[in-house]
Amino acid sequence: MRAGASFVDEYPEGDPAAAEALSTLIRAGQALYDEIDRAMQASLGVPESALNTLAVIEGAERPLTPGEISERTFRSSATMTSILDLLERRGWIRRVPNPEDRRSVLVEITDGGYAVADQFLPGVRKIERAVMADLSAEELDTLMHLLAKVLEGTARVCAAEPIPLEGRRNRAARPK
């Protein structure tokens, strides 16, 4: 997205460079997510959300509670329940009683889940490499530095009260 010449006149409290950068970052992230999801659906017939959850479980050093998995995947508990149901039906995870809390379960990966993770995770690495192929090592370092700053700013904004979606807009008269 490119902000037009009238951006500052229309949005006096806005910053055209920030709007362009954030819009481009969101579009790039969504396009990457969509491509990874497309590859996962084509290869294994399950969405990215399920395989990302499996990767989190596989990468953990111990069985996790569904709540811990929800936190690590940024998914709601209701969504997590349906994802875990799918993974369990596929035989990739199992729920076991939590010995420290009888009201809770732990989720652990099965041998079948390990085999699936061993299949799709290298494929994700191929997508990452293909997408970033046009960037030099120095450019990747710069990008990581900048993205870290974006994440810090995002965390700061998320920790505060929501920014009210209000402000001034000077819109040109619409044609009738």
C-alpha positions in Angstrom: 0.0 0.0 0.0 1.2 3.5 -0.8 -0.2 6.5 0.9 -1.3 9.1 -1.6 -0.2 12.7 -1.6 -3.3 13.8 0.3 -2.8 11.3 3.2 -1.5 13.9 5.7 -4.3 16.4 4.7 -6.9 13.6 5.2 -5.4 12.1 8.4 -3.6 14.9 10.2 -2.8 12.6 13.1 -1.4 9.9 10.8 2.0 9.1 9.5 2.1 7.9 5.8 5.3 6.0 6.3 3.9 4.1 9.3 0.7 3.4 7.5 2.6 2.0 4.5 4.9 -0.1 6.5 2.3 -1.6 8.8 -0.1 -2.3 5.9 2.8 -4.0 3.9 3.8 -6.0 7.0 0.3 -7.2 7.6 -0.1 -8.1 3.9 3.2 -10.0 3.8 2.4 -11.9 7.0 -1.0 -12.9 5.7 0.4 -14.0 2.3 3.0 -16.1 4.1 0.5 -17.6 6.4 -1.8 -18.4 3.5 1.0 -20.1 1.6 2.1 -22.2 4.5 -1.5 -23.2 5.1 -2.0 -24.0 1.4 1.1 -26.3 1.5 0.0 -28.0 4.7 -3.5 -28.6 3.3 -2.1 -30.0 0.1 0.5 -32.2 1.8 -1.4 -33.4 4.8 -5.0 -32.3 4.5 -5.0 -30.3 7.7 -4.8 -26.5 8.3 -1.8 -24.6 9.5 -3.4 -24.1 12.9 -3.4 -27.8 13.5 0.2 -28.4 12.4 1.5 -25.3 14.2 -0.1 -26.8 17.3 1.5 -30.1 16.7 4.9 -28.3 16.2 4.4 -26.6 19.6 3.7 -29.9 21.3 6.6 -31.6 19.6 9.0 -28.9 20.5 8.0 -28.8 24.2 10.3 -30.5 26.7 7.4 -32.0 28.5 3.7 -32.7 28.0 1.7 -29.4 28.1 -1.8 -28.5 29.3 -4.2 -27.3 26.7 -4.0 -23.8 28.3 -0.2 -23.8 27.8 -0.7 -24.8 24.2 -3.3 -22.0 23.7 -0.9 -19.4 25.1 2.0 -20.6 22.9 -0.2 -20.7 19.7 -2.2 -17.6 20.4 -5.5 -19.5 20.1 -8.6 -19.4 22.3 -9.4 -22.3 24.5 -12.5 -23.2 22.5 -10.4 -23.2 19.2 -7.7 -25.2 20.9 -10.2 -27.9 22.0 -11.3 -28.4 18.4 -7.7 -28.5 17.1 -6.6 -31.0 19.8 -9.7 -33.1 18.9 -8.5 -33.1 15.2 -4.9 -34.0 16.2 -6.2 -36.8 18.5 -8.5 -38.3 15.8 -5.5 -38.4 13.5 -3.5 -40.3 16.1 -0.8 -37.6 16.4 -1.4 -36.6 20.0 -3.0 -38.1 23.1 -4.5 -36.6 26.2 -3.4 -38.1 29.5 -4.5 -37.4 33.0 -2.5 -34.6 34.7 -0.9 -36.2 37.9 -0.7 -32.8 39.5 -4.3 -31.7 38.9 -7.1 -34.2 38.5 -9.3 -31.7 36.8 -6.8 -31.2 34.0 -5.1 -33.2 31.2 -1.7 -33.1 29.6 -1.2 -33.4 25.9 1.7 -35.4 24.5 2.8 -36.3 21.0 2.6 -39.8 19.7 5.1 -41.6 17.4 2.7 -40.8 14.5 2.8 -37.2 15.5 6.6 -37.2 15.5 6.6 -38.7 12.0 4.2 -36.0 10.7 6.4 -33.2 12.4 9.5 -34.8 10.8 7.7 -34.5 7.4 6.2 -31.0 7.4 8.7 -29.0 9.4 11.5 -29.5 6.8 9.0 -28.4 4.2 8.2 -25.2 6.1 12.0 -24.5 6.2 12.0 -24.8 2.3 9.1 -22.2 2.1 11.0 -19.9 4.4 14.2 -20.2 2.4 12.3 -19.6 -0.9 10.5 -16.5 0.4 13.7 -15.0 1.8 16.0 -16.0 -1.2 16.3 -12.4 -2.5 17.6 -11.1 0.8 21.3 -11.1 1.6 22.5 -12.3 5.1 23.0 -8.6 6.0 19.5 -7.7 4.9 18.1 -10.6 6.9 19.9 -9.4 10.0 18.6 -5.9 9.4 15.1 -7.2 8.9 15.3 -9.2 12.1 16.5 -6.2 14.0 13.6 -4.1 12.7 11.0 -6.8 13.3 12.2 -7.1 16.9 11.5 -3.3 17.3 8.1 -3.8 15.7 7.3 -6.6 18.1 8.5 -4.5 21.1 6.2 -1.7 20.0 3.3 -4.2 19.4 3.9 -5.7 22.9 3.9 -2.2 24.5 0.7 -1.2 22.7 -1.0 -4.5 23.6 -0.1 -4.1 27.3 -1.8 -0.8 27.5 -5.4 0.1 27.3 -6.8 -0.2 23.7 -6.2 2.9 21.6 -9.6 4.4 20.9 -10.4 4.2 17.2 -11.2 7.8 16.8 -9.6 10.9 15.5 -9.7 13.5 12.8 -10.3 12.8 9.2 -10.6 15.5 6.6 -12.3 13.7 3.7 -13.0 15.5 0.5 -16.6 15.8 -0.4 -18.0 12.6 -2.0 -19.5 12.9 -5.5 -23.2 12.6 -5.4 
